[in-house]
């Protein structure tokens, strides 16, 4: 039995309560055993003690939209890099992610069951994962990166053992493809319900898949296997089709209209904004030359629409969970999203709740993580200064002093 006591910190519990000063958290093995003043906690003699005096203790952060097998590169580098190289790269992406305090992620495409198992077995260091395997896409849709040269532009969803092809058209192909993803180990089904910014042959407002096809996905995932469906959905009609079909979360939500917002509230649909994604596309294209001109052009077109949509959704009361699209930008820069969420009107506390309590609930893990409570996994982060006064201090990985996942320390500079 391993015991750890974190003492003297200011606790921000993830539930929206006022910070608690001089708080102590007692961890037994992988779970939080007790919270309170140090004098009231019964720690065993062999307990490891971490003094968080002057520091802030928070739940482990959660990113509900990442791509752990992907980080954008120039087309030339993508096409000349050996296929298996990306698996070795992902080891570094995973470690960079957990070093920023993110202890759980939902992978929105291209991570297979082997990557998740490697993390679970502690073969590599990283956040716990939910995986979607390969997103479903229509022929010529957002996830179909076929170019007229005959080359797959990103080589992300290339078939290999554990990664079935995601291109499907019509209800019966959709049904079979969902079943293949579930067979391959998908925890959640991902669908591209609209076009997107980085795809070569469509536009974010283009509607993809019919509502009937989307309903088949929900039926196969939810009714047969108890799984949820997440939808890349940027145009308003595609968003509304997805909500009406019973899809669990809308990713991006660039062109939300009033009807879509009302439907999300009525149906309890989660919104995962990924405000960082178009910002990162522009930055990477201008600074690194890794983005195509069509992706940069579409980013310039949508970025203000995106901010305004998320602002209106937040003000209307839509449930927002933090997600970034990490992989489109560099892994380890995820917490920039919190500052962008505050820029559109969210309070720092609401942004923190979005990446802790609400994100855990979006993943169906609310009873296990997302808040600092007795009996939950010991997923904890200690930061140098008060993020409620300056949320952007979390963007600097050096301010993340300590990271624990299920009672195991993955980082400590205390």
QUICOR-V754883 format. One record per residue. SS is DSSP state (@ for helix, = for strand, . for the rest). BURIAL is I if it has 24 or more other C-alpha atoms within 12 Angstrom, else O. Layout:
# QUICOR-V754883
ss=SS burial=BURIAL
ss=SS burial=BURIAL
This chain:
# QUICOR-V754883
ss=. burial=O
ss=. burial=O
ss== burial=I
ss== burial=I
ss== burial=I
ss== burial=I
ss== burial=I
ss== burial=I
ss== burial=I
ss== burial=I
ss== burial=I
ss== burial=I
ss=. burial=I
ss=. burial=I
ss=. burial=I
ss=. burial=I
ss=. burial=O
ss=. burial=O
ss=. burial=I
ss== burial=I
ss== burial=I
ss== burial=I
ss== burial=I
ss== burial=I
ss== burial=I
ss== burial=I
ss== burial=I
ss== burial=I
ss=. burial=I
ss=. burial=I
ss== burial=I
ss== burial=I
ss== burial=I
ss== burial=I
ss== burial=I
ss== burial=I
ss=. burial=O
ss=@ burial=O
ss=@ burial=O
ss=@ burial=O
ss=. burial=I
ss=. burial=O
ss=. burial=I
ss=. burial=O
ss=. burial=O
ss=. burial=O
ss=. burial=O
ss== burial=O
ss== burial=O
ss== burial=I
ss== burial=I
ss=. burial=I
ss=. burial=O
ss=. burial=O
ss=. burial=I
ss== burial=I
ss== burial=I
ss== burial=I
ss== burial=I
ss=. burial=I
ss== burial=I
ss== burial=I
ss== burial=I
ss== burial=I
ss== burial=I
ss== burial=I
ss=. burial=I
ss=. burial=I
ss=. burial=I
ss=. burial=I
ss=. burial=I
ss=. burial=I
ss=. burial=I
ss=. burial=O
ss=@ burial=O
ss=@ burial=O
ss=@ burial=O
ss=@ burial=I
ss=@ burial=O
ss=@ burial=O
ss=. burial=O
ss=. burial=O
ss=. burial=O
ss=. burial=O
ss=@ burial=O
ss=@ burial=I
ss=@ burial=I
ss=@ burial=O
ss=@ burial=I
ss=@ burial=I
ss=@ burial=I
ss=@ burial=I
ss=@ burial=I
ss=@ burial=I
ss=@ burial=I
ss=@ burial=I
ss=@ burial=I
ss=@ burial=I
ss=@ burial=I
ss=. burial=I
ss=. burial=I
ss== burial=I
ss== burial=I
ss== burial=I
ss== burial=I
ss== burial=I
ss== burial=I
ss=. burial=I
ss=. burial=I
ss=. burial=I
ss=. burial=I
ss=. burial=I
ss=@ burial=I
ss=@ burial=I
ss=@ burial=I
ss=@ burial=I
ss=@ burial=O
ss=@ burial=O
ss=@ burial=I
ss=@ burial=O
ss=. burial=O
ss=. burial=O
ss=. burial=O
ss=. burial=I
ss=. burial=I
ss=. burial=I
ss=. burial=I
ss== burial=I
ss== burial=I
ss== burial=I
ss=. burial=I
ss=. burial=I
ss=. burial=I
ss=. burial=I
ss=. burial=I
ss== burial=I
ss== burial=I
ss=. burial=I
ss=. burial=I
ss=. burial=I
ss=. burial=I
ss=. burial=I
ss=. burial=I
ss=. burial=I
ss=. burial=I
ss== burial=I
ss=. burial=O
ss=. burial=O
ss=. burial=O
ss=. burial=O
ss=. burial=O
ss== burial=O
ss=. burial=I
ss=. burial=I
ss=. burial=I
ss=. burial=I
ss=. burial=I
ss=. burial=I
ss=. burial=O
ss== burial=O
ss=. burial=O
ss=. burial=I
ss== burial=I
ss=. burial=I
ss=. burial=I
ss=. burial=I
ss== burial=I
ss=. burial=I
ss=. burial=I
ss=. burial=I
ss=@ burial=O
ss=@ burial=O
ss=@ burial=I
ss=@ burial=I
ss=@ burial=I
ss=@ burial=I
ss=@ burial=I
ss=@ burial=I
ss=@ burial=I
ss=@ burial=I
ss=@ burial=I
ss=@ burial=I
ss=@ burial=I
ss=. burial=I
ss=. burial=I
ss=. burial=I
ss=. burial=I
ss== burial=I
ss== burial=I
ss== burial=I
ss== burial=I
ss== burial=I
ss=. burial=I
ss== burial=I
ss=. burial=I
ss=. burial=I
ss=. burial=I
ss=. burial=I
ss=. burial=I
ss=. burial=I
ss=. burial=I
ss=. burial=I
ss=. burial=I
ss=. burial=I
ss=. burial=I
ss=. burial=I
ss== burial=I
ss=. burial=I
ss=. burial=I
ss=. burial=I
ss=@ burial=I
ss=@ burial=O
ss=@ burial=I
ss=@ burial=I
ss=@ burial=I
ss=@ burial=I
ss=@ burial=I
ss=@ burial=I
ss=@ burial=I
ss=@ burial=I
ss=@ burial=I
ss=@ burial=I
ss=@ burial=O
ss=@ burial=O
ss=@ burial=O
ss=. burial=O
ss=. burial=I
ss== burial=I
ss== burial=I
ss== burial=I
ss== burial=I
ss== burial=I
ss== burial=I
ss=. burial=I
ss=. burial=I
ss=@ burial=I
ss=@ burial=I
ss=@ burial=I
ss=@ burial=I
ss=@ burial=I
ss=@ burial=I
ss=@ burial=I
ss=@ burial=I
ss=@ burial=I
ss=. burial=I
ss=. burial=I
ss=. burial=I
ss=. burial=I
ss== burial=I
ss== burial=I
ss== burial=I
ss== burial=I
ss=. burial=I
ss=. burial=I
ss=. burial=I
ss=. burial=I
ss=. burial=I
ss=@ burial=O
ss=@ burial=O
ss=@ burial=I
ss=@ burial=I
ss=@ burial=I
ss=@ burial=I
ss=@ burial=I
ss=@ burial=I
ss=@ burial=O
ss=@ burial=O
ss=. burial=I
ss=. burial=I
ss== burial=I
ss== burial=I
ss== burial=I
ss=. burial=I
ss=. burial=I
ss=. burial=I
ss=@ burial=I
ss=@ burial=I
ss=@ burial=I
ss=@ burial=I
ss=@ burial=I
ss=@ burial=I
ss=@ burial=I
ss=@ burial=O
ss=@ burial=I
ss=@ burial=I
ss=@ burial=O
ss=@ burial=O
ss=. burial=O
ss=. burial=O
ss=. burial=I
ss=. burial=I
ss=. burial=I
ss=@ burial=O
ss=@ burial=O
ss=@ burial=I
ss=@ burial=I
ss=@ burial=I
ss=@ burial=I
ss=@ burial=I
ss=@ burial=O
ss=@ burial=O
ss=@ burial=I
ss=@ burial=I
ss=@ burial=O
ss=@ burial=I
ss=@ burial=I
ss=@ burial=I
ss=@ burial=I
ss=@ burial=I
ss=@ burial=I
ss=@ burial=I
ss=@ burial=I
ss=@ burial=I
ss=@ burial=I
ss=@ burial=O
ss=@ burial=I
ss=. burial=O
ss=. burial=I
ss=. burial=I
ss== burial=I
ss=. burial=I
ss=. burial=I
ss=. burial=I
ss=. burial=I
ss=. burial=I
ss== burial=I
ss=. burial=I
ss=. burial=I
ss== burial=I
ss=. burial=I
ss=. burial=I
ss=. burial=I
ss=. burial=I
ss=. burial=I
ss=. burial=I
ss=@ burial=I
ss=@ burial=I
ss=@ burial=I
ss=@ burial=I
ss=@ burial=I
ss=@ burial=I
ss=@ burial=I
ss=@ burial=O
ss=. burial=I
ss=. burial=O
ss=. burial=I
ss=. burial=I
ss=@ burial=I
ss=@ burial=I
ss=@ burial=I
ss=@ burial=I
ss=@ burial=I
ss=@ burial=I
ss=@ burial=I
ss=. burial=I
ss=. burial=I
ss=@ burial=I
ss=@ burial=I
ss=@ burial=I
ss=@ burial=I
ss=@ burial=I
ss=@ burial=I
ss=. burial=I
ss=. burial=I
ss=. burial=I
ss=. burial=I
ss=. burial=O
ss=. burial=I
ss=. burial=I
ss=. burial=I
ss=. burial=I
ss=. burial=I
ss=. burial=I
ss=. burial=I
ss=. burial=I
ss=. burial=I
ss== burial=I
ss=. burial=I
ss=. burial=I
ss== burial=I
ss== burial=I
ss== burial=I
ss== burial=I
ss=. burial=I
ss=. burial=I
ss=. burial=I
ss=. burial=I
ss=. burial=I
ss=. burial=O
ss=. burial=O
ss=@ burial=I
ss=@ burial=I
ss=@ burial=I
ss=@ burial=I
ss=@ burial=I
ss=. burial=I
ss=@ burial=I
ss=@ burial=O
ss=@ burial=I
ss== burial=I
ss== burial=I
ss== burial=I
ss== burial=I
ss== burial=I
ss== burial=I
ss=. burial=I
ss=. burial=I
ss== burial=I
ss== burial=I
ss== burial=I
ss== burial=I
ss== burial=I
ss=. burial=O
ss=. burial=O
